[in-house]
Each structure stands twice: as C-alpha cells, then as structure tokens.
Amino acid sequence: MEINITRVAPEKMKSKPVNEDKLGFGKLFSDHFFIMEYDNEKGWHNAFIEPYRPLSLDPSAMCFHYGQEIFEGMKAYRGKDDSVYLFRPEENIKRMNISAKRLCMPEIDSHLFMEGMQKLVILEKDWIPHSTGTSLYIRPTMIATEKSLGVHPSSEYIFYIIVGPVGAYYPEGFSPTKIHVSEELVRSVRGGVGFCKAAGNYAASLYASEEASKLGYTQVLWLDALEMKYAEEVGTSNIFFLIGDELITPPLSGSILSGVTRDSVIRLAEHWGIKVSERPLSMDKILDACSDGTLKDCFASGTAAIVSPVGQIYYKGREHVINEGRTGELTEKLYNEILQIQYGKKEDPFGWRVKISD
C-alpha cells in the first residue's frame, strides 16, 4: 500500500522546545501523524502522513461505548553522528496485533506498520531531542469508529501514530520511587484482557493510582485478583525483585502485560549469569526478604522509564524500606546498559537496535 505524505505548510509548523531539561512526558506533539482506515470490505486502506489535527468522530463511534481501543508505546533515539534508532520495534508490533486479536480488532501487516512508523519518525527527525535520556515517544493507536450502538465488534477502525519529544517519565528521574500496594482493588484477572495494552486496563487503574498519589506514592503495586497475595504489576510497568542472588518477576499468566523491556531485562540478566525466575512471589515472602536483608534490589521496567528503582513499599499500614532507600547496583547497571544500546553507544549483542536514519 502506498503511503501518501502531505507536509504541513512551513508557516504553520510548531515551535520546537528549546530547553530539553523541561520536556516532561506526553505533553508535546510533532507537526505530522500517520493515519489509515479499515472496513470489513476494503481492509486497511487510505494510508497517509499528514499535518497533525483533531480527529472527527461520530458521537456513536463504538470506541466511545464499548472500549475497542488499543495502543503501544515506543521510542526513537538520536544517537552518535545524528543517527536515529528504534529499540525492538518488531516486538511492539507483534504485541499490538495480539491485543487486536483479543479485542476482535483487525491485525495490521507488520511491514506496513513499520514502514508508516519509520517514515513518520524520519519526517519528524528534527523533533528528536539531543540529550541522553530524552527521546521521541511513539504512540500507535487503534480505535473502533463504526457509527452504531449495540454490543458487537466494530466493522470500521482507524489506526494512527503520533509522536512527540519526551524527557523522564517520573518527576523523580532515576531516584528511587515509593509504591503503594493496593489491598482491595485489582487491575485485571486471569482470563481477562490484562495481557493486552488496552485502554480499559488503564482506566481501571486510575482510582487506586489517584489515591496512592494523594498519600505521596508514585505508583500502585497490583496484587493478583484471586488471592490478593501475589505481586503482579506496578502501574505502567512490570516488577522485579532481587532476593539473594535470584532475580524474580511475576509470570505471564494472562493478567499482566508482556513488557518488551521486561524481556530485555530478563535476557540481559541471564546473559550476565544471573539466575532469573518467572514465578509467583507473595507479599509475605517479599516483606520477609526485606526484613532479613536478602531483598537487595527492586525495580519496575517499562518503555517510558526503562527501569525505575523502588525504594519503599507501603503495605498493610507499614512502610518497608528496600536497600536503605537507595538505587540498587543491578538496577543502575541495567538502566545504563539498555540506555547505551538504545542510543548506539554500546555493542548490541542481541540485535535489538534498529537504525532507521543516518
């Protein structure tokens, strides 16, 4: 399929940020976006890169009523000699199609997805920040657009990609965060859509996140929905615990997201000779390890922050400090290693880095 490109008029181009230290996350968007349409008769068609604009949707568009909305989160990095890199984009494309299948939405040809994304990023290359730790955030999204009420899969969709410059995801930067364990509310349950990057999963998490924020905590640690005793996910990230010499993360049992960064952490740690286990870990075991000093490190992993150190966990009325509230050695090592691979500053033994522009 041909991707038609309509460039924004020079006089209508947005002003690019000057101070990269104050980019924040998800507040700025570039001049263009990618968009294409789907219906059951034509399949995917009308692929365009065009000036960034509001979408025009009918009030009865099914995305507003029945939750057929999925997305991904990726980044483009400006490396040495002004090269532009993506990090494991094929994994995000694969995951988006897994989400689409579960929500009865049409899958997207991976080559078309990649082509549209690359052309958009290259067109918006001037929006990619220069500082290490900054990047161009990429948000592919699919929504149901059929004008209809009644619970059934939509017959029409749009897929679009928007991009914008970002800095650190958390205000703390790389400093240890404080997380609050939700003892009553749950994010997802096995057999549901917790393994999808679906908009509804995030809507379900907002109440507990707001309550935790009011108490001074950065994120919520979700427990399993059946027994409310096993750690599962931290807000927008997967979670890892280094107990003794074993790095433990909850298994992909259907209720948590299969993070691309999660997989990268596992493969890197194993490459370094660290024992990695994907198994259930109860809060009692975590707190016992915290008390006796065998919990050496704890961190969350995700595209937005890479890895984020956890310094405190609040559970059952008590605050539990991890590693004296300091960033662990493994967390820091993982952060630096992945960051340098992403920016082309270090050898990439796994073939994760994809160069799309010199």
VOBA-1610 file (N, C-alpha, C; in pm, whole numbers, padded with zeros to 5 digits, always signed):
BEGIN
Met+00084-00120+00000Met+00000+00000+00000Met+00088+00125+00000Glu+00056+00219-00086Glu+00131+00344-00091Glu+00092+00433+00027Ile+00192+00494+00088Ile+00168+00589+00197Ile+00186+00730+00142Asn+00077+00803+00132Asn+00080+00939+00079Asn+00122+01036+00189Ile+00206+01131+00154Ile+00258+01228+00252Ile+00217+01369+00213Thr+00149+01436+00305Thr+00114+01577+00289Thr+00185+01655+00399Arg+00275+01743+00361Arg+00354+01816+00460Arg+00280+01941+00508Val+00301+01974+00632Val+00243+02095+00688Val+00311+02216+00624Ala+00235+02322+00602Ala+00291+02445+00546Ala+00397+02501+00642Pro+00510+02550+00589Pro+00619+02599+00675Pro+00573+02701+00780Glu+00482+02790+00740Glu+00438+02893+00834Glu+00350+02838+00945Lys+00302+02714+00930Lys+00216+02654+01032Lys+00290+02552+01119Met+00418+02537+01097Met+00495+02442+01179Met+00506+02492+01323Lys+00500+02399+01416Lys+00505+02434+01558Lys+00648+02471+01600Ser+00656+02548+01706Ser+00787+02580+01763Ser+00837+02460+01842Lys+00960+02423+01820Lys+01018+02309+01891Lys+01073+02355+02026Pro+01069+02269+02126Pro+01117+02307+02261Pro+01266+02340+02259Val+01304+02439+02338Val+01443+02482+02345Val+01513+02416+02463Asn+01446+02409+02577Asn+01505+02353+02698Asn+01468+02205+02712Glu+01562+02118+02681Glu+01534+01975+02686Glu+01524+01921+02828Asp+01567+01999+02926Asp+01556+01957+03066Asp+01413+01964+03117Lys+01326+02034+03043Lys+01188+02054+03090Lys+01085+01996+02993Leu+01121+01891+02923Leu+01030+01831+02826Leu+00910+01765+02892Gly+00933+01703+03009Gly+00824+01626+03069Gly+00793+01504+02984Phe+00672+01452+02999Phe+00635+01331+02924Phe+00493+01345+02870Gly+00478+01328+02739Gly+00347+01322+02677Gly+00272+01453+02668Lys+00343+01565+02667Lys+00277+01695+02662Lys+00293+01764+02526Leu+00395+01726+02451Leu+00426+01791+02324Leu+00412+01692+02209Phe+00360+01738+02095Phe+00342+01651+01979Phe+00390+01722+01854Ser+00438+01644+01759Ser+00505+01699+01643Ser+00406+01754+01539Asp+00457+01785+01420Asp+00377+01851+01317Asp+00291+01756+01234His+00329+01629+01231His+00259+01533+01144His+00218+01408+01221Phe+00127+01332+01165Phe+00095+01200+01219Phe+00059+01106+01105Phe+00064+00976+01134Phe+00028+00872+01037Phe-00113+00825+01069Ile-00193+00802+00964Ile-00329+00754+00986Ile-00373+00668+00868Met-00447+00562+00895Met-00511+00484+00789Met-00642+00426+00840Glu-00726+00384+00747Glu-00862+00340+00777Glu-00881+00192+00747Tyr-00984+00138+00811Tyr-01020-00002+00788Tyr-01171-00017+00782Asp-01216-00101+00690Asp-01354-00151+00699Asp-01353-00295+00651Asn-01459-00366+00682Asn-01462-00510+00654Asn-01454-00544+00507Glu-01495-00452+00419Glu-01492-00478+00275Glu-01354-00449+00215Lys-01295-00335+00249Lys-01170-00293+00186Lys-01047-00337+00264Gly-01063-00373+00390Gly-00946-00396+00473Gly-00879-00263+00504Trp-00749-00266+00531Trp-00677-00141+00559Trp-00654-00065+00430His-00679+00066+00431His-00664+00149+00312His-00646+00295+00353Asn-00624+00382+00255Asn-00609+00526+00278Asn-00502+00555+00383Ala-00379+00515+00354Ala-00267+00540+00446Ala-00204+00676+00415Phe-00200+00762+00513Phe-00148+00898+00495Phe-00055+00937+00609Ile+00043+01019+00577Ile+00113+01100+00676Ile+00074+01243+00643Glu+00014+01311+00739Glu-00042+01442+00712Glu-00026+01534+00833Pro-00057+01662+00820Pro-00044+01753+00933Pro-00126+01706+01053Tyr-00067+01717+01171Tyr-00133+01680+01297Tyr-00263+01760+01309Arg-00369+01691+01344Arg-00501+01756+01350Arg-00591+01679+01445Pro-00703+01741+01487Pro-00802+01667+01565Pro-00869+01560+01479Leu-00912+01453+01541Leu-00991+01351+01472Leu-01138+01392+01475Ser-01209+01357+01371Ser-01353+01384+01365Ser-01427+01252+01374Leu-01499+01231+01486Leu-01569+01105+01508Leu-01715+01130+01540Asp-01800+01040+01495Asp-01942+01048+01528Asp-01961+01018+01677Pro-02057+01086+01742Pro-02082+01057+01884Pro-02115+00911+01913Ser-02163+00841+01810Ser-02196+00699+01831Ser-02080+00607+01795Ala-01963+00662+01762Ala-01848+00577+01729Ala-01825+00476+01842Met-01807+00351+01805Met-01811+00243+01903Met-01697+00247+02005Cys-01587+00316+01973Cys-01478+00325+02071Cys-01523+00397+02198Phe-01621+00488+02183Phe-01669+00563+02300Phe-01758+00479+02391His-01814+00371+02337His-01918+00299+02409His-01878+00158+02454Tyr-01792+00091+02376Tyr-01765-00049+02405Tyr-01617-00083+02419Gly-01534+00020+02423Gly-01396+00001+02466Gly-01300-00067+02371Gln-01331-00072+02242Gln-01233-00127+02148Gln-01128-00020+02118Glu-01028-00013+02206Glu-00920+00085+02194Glu-00792+00020+02245Ile-00691+00015+02160Ile-00562-00041+02199Ile-00451+00053+02155Phe-00334+00038+02216Phe-00223+00125+02179Phe-00091+00058+02214Glu+00018+00121+02173Glu+00153+00077+02208Glu+00235+00198+02250Gly+00349+00174+02309Gly+00441+00280+02348Gly+00582+00244+02304Met+00643+00328+02222Met+00777+00303+02168Met+00855+00433+02170Lys+00984+00425+02136Lys+01067+00545+02132Lys+01165+00541+02015Ala+01199+00660+01966Ala+01309+00676+01871Ala+01418+00757+01941Tyr+01545+00717+01920Tyr+01658+00776+01991Tyr+01755+00840+01892Arg+01805+00958+01929Arg+01908+01022+01848Arg+02045+00979+01903Gly+02119+00904+01823Gly+02247+00853+01866Gly+02363+00937+01814Lys+02481+00877+01822Lys+02601+00947+01775Lys+02591+00972+01625Asp+02657+01077+01579Asp+02657+01115+01438Asp+02516+01141+01386Asp+02424+01176+01478Asp+02287+01213+01440Asp+02204+01096+01386Ser+02250+00973+01409Ser+02173+00856+01365Ser+02046+00842+01449Val+01944+00778+01392Val+01817+00756+01462Val+01794+00606+01476Tyr+01760+00565+01598Tyr+01742+00424+01627Tyr+01604+00397+01688Leu+01551+00279+01661Leu+01437+00223+01732Leu+01488+00106+01816Phe+01412+00068+01918Phe+01451-00041+02006Phe+01346-00151+02004Arg+01379-00262+01943Arg+01293-00381+01935Arg+01151-00349+01885Pro+01138-00271+01779Pro+01003-00232+01734Pro+00916-00349+01691Glu+00980-00454+01642Glu+00901-00569+01596Glu+00824-00633+01711Glu+00878-00623+01834Glu+00809-00680+01949Glu+00683-00600+01984Asn+00690-00469+01972Asn+00571-00386+01996Asn+00465-00409+01890Ile+00508-00426+01766Ile+00413-00453+01657Ile+00343-00587+01682Lys+00422-00686+01719Lys+00366-00819+01748Lys+00266-00811+01863Arg+00302-00736+01967Arg+00213-00726+02083Arg+00085-00651+02050Met+00095-00549+01965Met-00027-00477+01928Met-00123-00568+01853Asn-00071-00655+01770Asn-00157-00748+01698Asn-00217-00854+01791Ile-00145-00890+01897Ile-00202-00980+01999Ile-00319-00910+02069Ser-00300-00782+02104Ser-00407-00704+02166Ser-00527-00694+02071Ala-00499-00668+01943Ala-00606-00653+01845Ala-00688-00782+01834Lys-00621-00894+01829Lys-00692-01022+01817Lys-00783-01046+01936Arg-00734-01016+02057Arg-00813-01041+02178Arg-00936-00952+02184Leu-00926-00830+02130Leu-01038-00736+02134Leu-01118-00734+02004Cys-01102-00840+01922Cys-01178-00856+01796Cys-01157-00737+01702Met-01034-00690+01695Met-00997-00580+01607Met-00906-00633+01497Pro-00898-00568+01382Pro-00818-00620+01270Pro-00668-00608+01297Glu-00594-00711+01266Glu-00450-00705+01278Glu-00392-00619+01166Ile-00271-00567+01188Ile-00206-00478+01093Ile-00084-00548+01037Asp-00067-00543+00906Asp+00051-00600+00844Asp+00176-00537+00906Ser+00267-00622+00955Ser+00382-00571+01029Ser+00472-00483+00942His+00484-00516+00813His+00569-00437+00724His+00509-00298+00701Leu+00377-00292+00685Leu+00310-00163+00668Leu+00320-00079+00795Phe+00300-00142+00908Phe+00315-00075+01038Phe+00454-00013+01048Met+00557-00095+01023Met+00695-00048+01034Met+00725+00062+00934Glu+00677+00048+00811Glu+00704+00148+00709Glu+00642+00283+00745Gly+00515+00280+00787Gly+00448+00404+00824Gly+00517+00472+00942Met+00557+00392+01041Met+00623+00447+01159Met+00759+00506+01124Gln+00837+00434+01046Gln+00969+00484+01009Gln+00961+00612+00928Lys+00870+00616+00832Lys+00857+00736+00750Lys+00816+00856+00834Leu+00728+00834+00931Leu+00685+00943+01018Leu+00801+00991+01104Val+00875+00899+01165Val+00986+00938+01252Val+01093+01012+01173Ile+01124+00964+01054Ile+01226+01031+00973Ile+01180+01170+00931Leu+01052+01183+00896Leu+00998+01314+00862Leu+01008+01411+00979Glu+00990+01358+01101Glu+00991+01441+01222Glu+01125+01435+01295Lys+01231+01403+01223Lys+01362+01386+01285Lys+01406+01508+01366Asp+01371+01627+01320Asp+01411+01748+01393Asp+01345+01759+01530Trp+01241+01680+01554Trp+01174+01681+01684Trp+01244+01589+01785Ile+01338+01507+01740Ile+01404+01415+01832Ile+01506+01492+01915Pro+01492+01492+02048Pro+01586+01566+02133Pro+01728+01509+02122His+01825+01589+02165His+01965+01551+02155His+02024+01494+02284Ser+01967+01525+02399Ser+02026+01486+02527Ser+02003+01339+02556Thr+02102+01274+02617Thr+02085+01137+02663Thr+01976+01133+02770Gly+01886+01035+02757Gly+01773+01027+02850Gly+01646+01086+02791Thr+01660+01158+02679Thr+01543+01210+02608Thr+01522+01127+02482Ser+01405+01140+02422Ser+01375+01061+02303Ser+01250+01115+02236Leu+01215+01055+02125Leu+01088+01084+02058Leu+00993+00971+02092Tyr+00889+01001+02170Tyr+00794+00897+02207Tyr+00700+00869+02089Ile+00670+00741+02068Ile+00586+00697+01956Ile+00463+00628+02012Arg+00345+00676+01975Arg+00221+00619+02028Arg+00131+00570+01913Pro+00144+00441+01874Pro+00049+00382+01779Pro-00083+00351+01852Thr-00194+00378+01787Thr-00326+00361+01850Thr-00427+00310+01747Met-00517+00222+01792Met-00627+00178+01706Met-00759+00195+01782Ile-00859+00253+01715Ile-00989+00272+01777Ile-01100+00227+01682Ala-01211+00183+01741Ala-01329+00144+01664Ala-01410+00268+01628Thr-01450+00280+01502Thr-01517+00403+01456Thr-01654+00381+01393Glu-01701+00257+01387Glu-01834+00234+01329Glu-01938+00315+01406Lys-02030+00376+01333Lys-02137+00455+01395Lys-02252+00360+01429Ser-02251+00311+01551Ser-02351+00210+01587Ser-02355+00191+01738Leu-02475+00166+01791Leu-02493+00124+01930Leu-02541-00019+01930Gly-02491-00096+02022Gly-02518-00239+02026Gly-02386-00311+02042Val-02380-00405+02133Val-02252-00468+02167Val-02215-00572+02062His-02120-00536+01977His-02064-00625+01876His-01934-00563+01827Pro-01845-00641+01767Pro-01722-00583+01714Pro-01752-00481+01605Ser-01680-00374+01606Ser-01698-00270+01505Ser-01659-00324+01367Ser-01718-00266+01264Ser-01682-00301+01126Ser-01586-00198+01066Glu-01556-00091+01141Glu-01468+00015+01092Glu-01371+00057+01202Tyr-01248+00091+01160Tyr-01145+00131+01255Tyr-01054+00235+01191Ile-00984+00309+01276Ile-00869+00385+01228Ile-00748+00349+01314Phe-00635+00350+01248Phe-00506+00327+01313Phe-00423+00452+01290Tyr-00366+00507+01397Tyr-00285+00626+01379Tyr-00163+00621+01470Ile-00063+00700+01434Ile+00060+00709+01513Ile+00092+00856+01534Ile+00108+00895+01659Ile+00152+01030+01692Ile+00286+01021+01763Val+00367+01127+01750Val+00499+01128+01812Val+00525+01263+01876Gly+00613+01262+01977Gly+00648+01387+02042Gly+00769+01370+02131Pro+00847+01476+02154Pro+00968+01469+02236Pro+00936+01452+02383Val+01013+01368+02452Val+00989+01342+02594Val+01121+01339+02672Gly+01108+01369+02801Gly+01219+01353+02894Gly+01188+01239+02989Ala+01223+01254+03115Ala+01200+01150+03215Ala+01050+01131+03240Tyr+01009+01005+03258Tyr+00867+00975+03283Tyr+00826+01016+03424Tyr+00911+00986+03522Tyr+00880+01020+03661Tyr+00948+01151+03700Pro+00879+01234+03778Pro+00941+01358+03827Pro+01070+01331+03906Glu+01078+01214+03970Glu+01196+01179+04049Glu+01317+01151+03961Gly+01293+01135+03828Gly+01401+01096+03741Gly+01442+00953+03772Phe+01572+00930+03797Phe+01619+00795+03826Phe+01631+00769+03976Ser+01575+00855+04058Ser+01576+00835+04202Ser+01474+00728+04241Pro+01495+00659+04353Pro+01402+00555+04396Pro+01260+00608+04418Thr+01163+00532+04374Thr+01022+00568+04388Thr+00960+00498+04508Lys+00844+00544+04547Lys+00767+00483+04656Lys+00640+00424+04596Ile+00612+00298+04627Ile+00492+00235+04571Ile+00397+00189+04681His+00270+00195+04648His+00162+00164+04743His+00092+00037+04696Val+00084-00062+04782Val+00020-00188+04746Val-00132-00174+04760Ser-00203-00204+04652Ser-00350-00200+04656Ser-00402-00328+04720Glu-00470-00316+04833Glu-00517-00433+04906Glu-00662-00469+04877Glu-00733-00382+04807Glu-00875-00407+04779Glu-00906-00408+04629Leu-00848-00314+04555Leu-00878-00303+04413Leu-00781-00387+04331Val-00827-00433+04214Val-00742-00512+04125Val-00741-00449+03986Arg-00634-00474+03913Arg-00620-00420+03778Arg-00683-00515+03676Ser-00658-00644+03690Ser-00709-00741+03592Ser-00712-00879+03655Val-00774-00970+03584Val-00785-01107+03634Val-00750-01203+03521Arg-00696-01317+03557Arg-00661-01417+03458Arg-00785-01454+03376Gly-00769-01459+03246Gly-00882-01485+03156Gly-00940-01357+03098Gly-00899-01242+03152Gly-00947-01114+03101Gly-00854-01058+02994Val-00837-00926+02996Val-00755-00862+02893Val-00631-00793+02953Gly-00589-00839+03070Gly-00474-00778+03136Gly-00346-00789+03056Phe-00335-00890+02970Phe-00214-00907+02889Phe-00213-00818+02766Cys-00322-00746+02742Cys-00332-00655+02628Cys-00298-00513+02670Lys-00252-00434+02574Lys-00231-00292+02602Lys-00359-00222+02558Ala-00463-00243+02637Ala-00596-00191+02608Ala-00628-00073+02698Ala-00696+00026+02641Ala-00724+00149+02715Ala-00799+00123+02845Gly-00890+00026+02843Gly-00972-00002+02961Gly-00891-00047+03081Asn-00778-00114+03056Asn-00693-00156+03168Asn-00641-00036+03246Tyr-00609+00069+03173Tyr-00554+00189+03238Tyr-00664+00269+03307Ala-00782+00270+03247Ala-00895+00337+03312Ala-00925+00270+03446Ala-00916+00137+03450Ala-00944+00063+03573Ala-00841+00090+03682Ser-00724+00139+03642Ser-00617+00160+03740Ser-00617+00301+03799Leu-00695+00392+03742Leu-00682+00534+03778Leu-00721+00564+03923Tyr-00828+00502+03972Tyr-00876+00535+04106Tyr-00770+00503+04211Ala-00717+00382+04205Ala-00615+00342+04303Ala-00490+00428+04287Ser-00456+00463+04164Ser-00338+00546+04139Ser-00355+00685+04200Glu-00475+00741+04186Glu-00501+00872+04243Glu-00495+00868+04395Glu-00551+00764+04455Glu-00547+00751+04600Glu-00404+00736+04650Ala-00323+00658+04578Ala-00184+00641+04618Ala-00107+00774+04605Ser-00137+00848+04499Ser-00069+00977+04477Ser-00100+01075+04590Lys-00223+01075+04637Lys-00261+01164+04747Lys-00182+01134+04875Leu-00142+01008+04888Leu-00066+00966+05006Leu+00085+00981+04987Gly+00124+01031+04868Gly+00265+01055+04844Gly+00340+00944+04774Tyr+00266+00852+04710Tyr+00330+00740+04643Tyr+00325+00758+04491Thr+00430+00708+04426Thr+00445+00728+04280Thr+00357+00633+04201Gln+00349+00508+04243Gln+00277+00407+04168Gln+00205+00311+04261Val+00122+00227+04201Val+00048+00122+04273Val+00107-00013+04237Leu+00131-00096+04335Leu+00166-00235+04311Leu+00038-00316+04318Trp+00002-00376+04206Trp-00120-00456+04199Trp-00093-00600+04242Leu-00189-00657+04313Leu-00181-00797+04354Leu-00272-00880+04264Asp-00255-01012+04271Asp-00340-01100+04191Asp-00485-01087+04238Ala-00578-01104+04145Ala-00719-01080+04176Ala-00785-01196+04251Leu-00724-01314+04248Leu-00789-01430+04309Leu-00760-01442+04458Glu-00634-01431+04495Glu-00598-01447+04636Glu-00552-01319+04702Met-00525-01215+04623Met-00479-01085+04674Met-00355-01102+04762Lys-00260-01181+04714Lys-00139-01203+04794Lys-00012-01201+04711Tyr-00024-01219+04579Tyr+00094-01225+04494Tyr+00115-01095+04415Ala+00238-01046+04412Ala+00270-00925+04336Ala+00252-00952+04187Glu+00197-00853+04115Glu+00178-00872+03972Glu+00243-00763+03887Glu+00194-00639+03898Glu+00246-00529+03816Glu+00255-00401+03898Val+00336-00308+03851Val+00341-00176+03913Val+00288-00075+03812Gly+00164-00031+03829Gly+00108+00073+03745Gly+00130+00051+03598Thr+00227+00125+03542Thr+00255+00117+03399Thr+00374+00027+03368Ser+00415-00056+03463Ser+00541-00131+03446Ser+00531-00272+03502Asn+00626-00356+03460Asn+00646-00485+03523Asn+00736-00465+03645Ile+00740-00566+03733Ile+00814-00551+03859Ile+00914-00664+03875Phe+01031-00632+03933Phe+01137-00729+03958Phe+01186-00716+04103Phe+01224-00830+04163Phe+01281-00833+04297Phe+01408-00917+04294Leu+01518-00861+04345Leu+01642-00937+04358Leu+01651-00985+04503Ile+01622-01114+04523Ile+01627-01173+04656Ile+01743-01271+04659Gly+01840-01242+04746Gly+01964-01319+04743Gly+02032-01298+04610Asp+02059-01408+04539Asp+02121-01400+04406Asp+02021-01432+04295Glu+01892-01430+04328Glu+01788-01466+04230Glu+01703-01344+04196Leu+01692-01317+04065Leu+01607-01209+04017Leu+01471-01269+03983Ile+01366-01220+04051Ile+01233-01280+04039Ile+01135-01179+03982Thr+01053-01224+03887Thr+00947-01140+03832Thr+00822-01226+03814Pro+00702-01170+03833Pro+00580-01249+03818Pro+00568-01311+03679Pro+00511-01431+03670Pro+00498-01500+03540Pro+00390-01437+03453Leu+00401-01459+03323Leu+00300-01411+03229Leu+00184-01510+03226Ser+00097-01496+03325Ser-00014-01592+03340Ser-00144-01542+03278Gly-00139-01430+03206Gly-00259-01380+03138Gly-00316-01254+03196Ser-00270-01214+03316Ser-00327-01095+03380Ser-00233-00975+03378Ile-00109-00994+03330Ile-00015-00882+03323Ile+00040-00867+03182Leu+00092-00749+03154Leu+00142-00718+03022Leu+00280-00780+02999Ser+00298-00834+02880Ser+00426-00891+02842Ser+00516-00777+02795Gly+00589-00718+02889Gly+00668-00599+02858Gly+00789-00629+02771Val+00813-00543+02673Val+00932-00556+02589Val+01057-00530+02674Thr+01050-00430+02761Thr+01163-00402+02849Thr+01180-00516+02950Arg+01069-00573+02996Arg+01075-00689+03087Arg+01157-00800+03025Asp+01127-00833+02900Asp+01201-00938+02831Asp+01347-00900+02813Ser+01373-00773+02785Ser+01511-00725+02768Ser+01589-00740+02897Val+01526-00707+03010Val+01590-00722+03141Val+01623-00869+03168Ile+01528-00956+03142Ile+01549-01099+03167Ile+01666-01151+03084Arg+01668-01116+02956Arg+01773-01166+02867Arg+01910-01108+02903Leu+01914-00981+02942Leu+02040-00921+02984Leu+02092-00985+03112Ala+02003-01001+03210Ala+02044-01059+03338Ala+02096-01202+03319Glu+02027-01281+03238Glu+02073-01417+03210Glu+02207-01415+03137His+02224-01319+03048His+02349-01303+02974His+02466-01275+03069Trp+02435-01206+03179Trp+02537-01174+03280Trp+02555-01287+03382Gly+02481-01396+03366Gly+02496-01510+03456Gly+02410-01504+03581Ile+02313-01414+03583Ile+02224-01403+03698Ile+02109-01503+03684Lys+02074-01568+03792Lys+01961-01659+03791Lys+01832-01577+03786Val+01749-01603+03686Val+01621-01531+03670Val+01507-01631+03679Ser+01408-01598+03762Ser+01290-01685+03776Ser+01164-01607+03748Glu+01078-01664+03667Glu+00945-01608+03644Glu+00848-01695+03723Arg+00814-01648+03841Arg+00730-01729+03929Arg+00652-01639+04024Pro+00541-01691+04079Pro+00462-01611+04175Pro+00545-01579+04298Leu+00529-01457+04349Leu+00601-01414+04469Leu+00502-01340+04559Ser+00478-01395+04677Ser+00379-01337+04768Ser+00435-01216+04840Met+00347-01129+04887Met+00388-01013+04963Met+00457-01055+05093Asp+00411-01164+05153Asp+00475-01212+05276Asp+00621-01246+05251Lys+00649-01313+05140Lys+00787-01350+05106Lys+00871-01225+05079Ile+00810-01128+05010Ile+00881-01003+04978Ile+00918-00929+05106Leu+00822-00919+05198Leu+00847-00844+05322Leu+00942-00918+05415Asp+00936-01051+05414Asp+01033-01129+05493Asp+01175-01102+05441Ala+01189-01099+05308Ala+01320-01074+05248Ala+01366-00931+05275Cys+01270-00841+05281Cys+01301-00701+05313Cys+01350-00690+05457Ser+01286-00764+05547Ser+01322-00758+05690Ser+01458-00821+05718Asp+01486-00934+05653Asp+01613-01002+05684Asp+01729-00957+05596Gly+01702-00860+05506Gly+01809-00802+05427Gly+01845-00877+05300Thr+01769-00983+05268Thr+01800-01057+05145Thr+01737-00994+05021Leu+01642-00902+05041Leu+01587-00826+04928Leu+01686-00714+04898Lys+01772-00738+04801Lys+01882-00646+04772Lys+01843-00534+04677Asp+01743-00560+04594Asp+01710-00463+04489Asp+01566-00487+04444Cys+01504-00379+04399Cys+01367-00388+04346Cys+01351-00277+04243Phe+01292-00310+04129Phe+01273-00208+04026Phe+01157-00245+03935Ala+01102-00141+03872Ala+00998-00159+03772Ala+01060-00141+03634Ser+01004-00206+03533Ser+01059-00195+03398Ser+00948-00158+03300Gly+00983-00072+03204Gly+00887-00032+03102Gly+00952+00062+03002Thr+00888+00080+02887Thr+00943+00165+02782Thr+00965+00308+02830Ala+00871+00361+02906Ala+00878+00502+02944Ala+01001+00534+03028Ala+01032+00449+03128Ala+01140+00480+03222Ala+01259+00386+03211Ile+01254+00286+03126Ile+01349+00175+03114Ile+01339+00091+03242Val+01418+00123+03344Val+01398+00064+03476Val+01392+00176+03578Ser+01305+00159+03675Ser+01285+00262+03777Ser+01304+00200+03915Pro+01404+00244+03992Pro+01429+00184+04123Pro+01314+00207+04220Val+01287+00106+04302Val+01185+00116+04406Val+01256+00120+04540Gly+01231+00226+04618Gly+01298+00242+04746Gly+01211+00209+04866Gln+01076+00217+04847Gln+00985+00190+04959Gln+00858+00123+04908Ile+00805+00035+04988Ile+00676-00029+04960Ile+00587-00009+05081Tyr+00466+00040+05058Tyr+00368+00055+05166Tyr+00267-00059+05157Tyr+00253-00133+05266Tyr+00162-00247+05266Tyr+00110-00270+05407Lys-00022-00282+05419Lys-00089-00311+05546Lys-00047-00215+05658Gly-00051-00088+05624Gly-00027+00014+05725Gly+00117+00041+05761Arg+00210-00022+05688Arg+00351-00002+05721Arg+00433+00028+05596Glu+00537+00110+05614Glu+00630+00139+05507Glu+00751+00049+05522His+00788-00016+05413His+00901-00109+05415His+01009-00054+05322Val+01126-00026+05377Val+01235+00036+05301Val+01323-00074+05240Ile+01355-00055+05111Ile+01436-00152+05038Ile+01576-00094+05015Asn+01678-00171+05048Asn+01817-00129+05023Asn+01846+00010+05079Glu+01791+00036+05198Glu+01808+00166+05266Glu+01759+00283+05181Gly+01662+00252+05091Gly+01604+00357+05008Gly+01692+00402+04893Arg+01799+00326+04865Arg+01893+00365+04760Arg+01871+00282+04634Thr+01916+00336+04522Thr+01912+00263+04396Thr+02008+00145+04403Gly+01960+00028+04365Gly+02044-00092+04370Gly+02145-00098+04256Glu+02251-00174+04277Glu+02356-00186+04176Glu+02304-00248+04047Leu+02220-00351+04059Leu+02168-00417+03939Leu+02076-00323+03861Thr+01990-00250+03932Thr+01902-00154+03865Thr+01982-00054+03784Glu+02085+00000+03846Glu+02168+00101+03777Glu+02241+00041+03658Lys+02289-00080+03675Lys+02362-00147+03566Lys+02269-00174+03447Leu+02150-00222+03476Leu+02052-00250+03370Leu+02012-00122+03297Tyr+01987-00018+03375Tyr+01947+00111+03316Tyr+02055+00161+03219Asn+02178+00162+03264Asn+02286+00214+03181Asn+02311+00127+03058Glu+02302-00005+03075Glu+02327-00096+02964Glu+02222-00080+02854Ile+02095-00082+02893Ile+01988-00068+02794Ile+01992+00069+02729Leu+02016+00173+02810Leu+02022+00309+02757Leu+02132+00321+02651Gln+02249+00267+02679Gln+02359+00278+02585Gln+02336+00197+02458Ile+02266+00085+02470Ile+02229+00009+02349Ile+02131+00091+02266Gln+02032+00151+02331Gln+01930+00227+02261Gln+01988+00345+02184Tyr+02091+00410+02240Tyr+02149+00529+02177Tyr+02267+00496+02085Gly+02294+00369+02065Gly+02402+00330+01977Gly+02540+00355+02034Lys+02550+00364+02167Lys+02678+00393+02231Lys+02753+00267+02272Lys+02686+00152+02258Lys+02747+00028+02303Lys+02708-00085+02208Glu+02790-00187+02205Glu+02761-00302+02120Glu+02625-00362+02157Asp+02554-00406+02056Asp+02421-00465+02075Asp+02429-00614+02042Pro+02461-00698+02140Pro+02480-00841+02110Pro+02350-00915+02077Phe+02236-00852+02102Phe+02108-00919+02081Phe+02038-00879+01951Gly+02091-00780+01882Gly+02025-00733+01759Gly+01897-00657+01787Trp+01890-00589+01900Trp+01768-00516+01939Trp+01757-00380+01871Arg+01867-00317+01844Arg+01868-00181+01793Arg+01845-00180+01642Val+01754-00094+01597Val+01723-00084+01454Val+01755+00059+01409Lys+01852+00072+01321Lys+01890+00203+01270Lys+01801+00238+01152Ile+01734+00354+01159Ile+01642+00391+01052Ile+01684+00518+00977Ser+01785+00587+01028Ser+01830+00710+00961Ser+01971+00744+01004Asp+02053+00789+00909Asp+02188+00834+00938Asp+02188+00981+00976
//
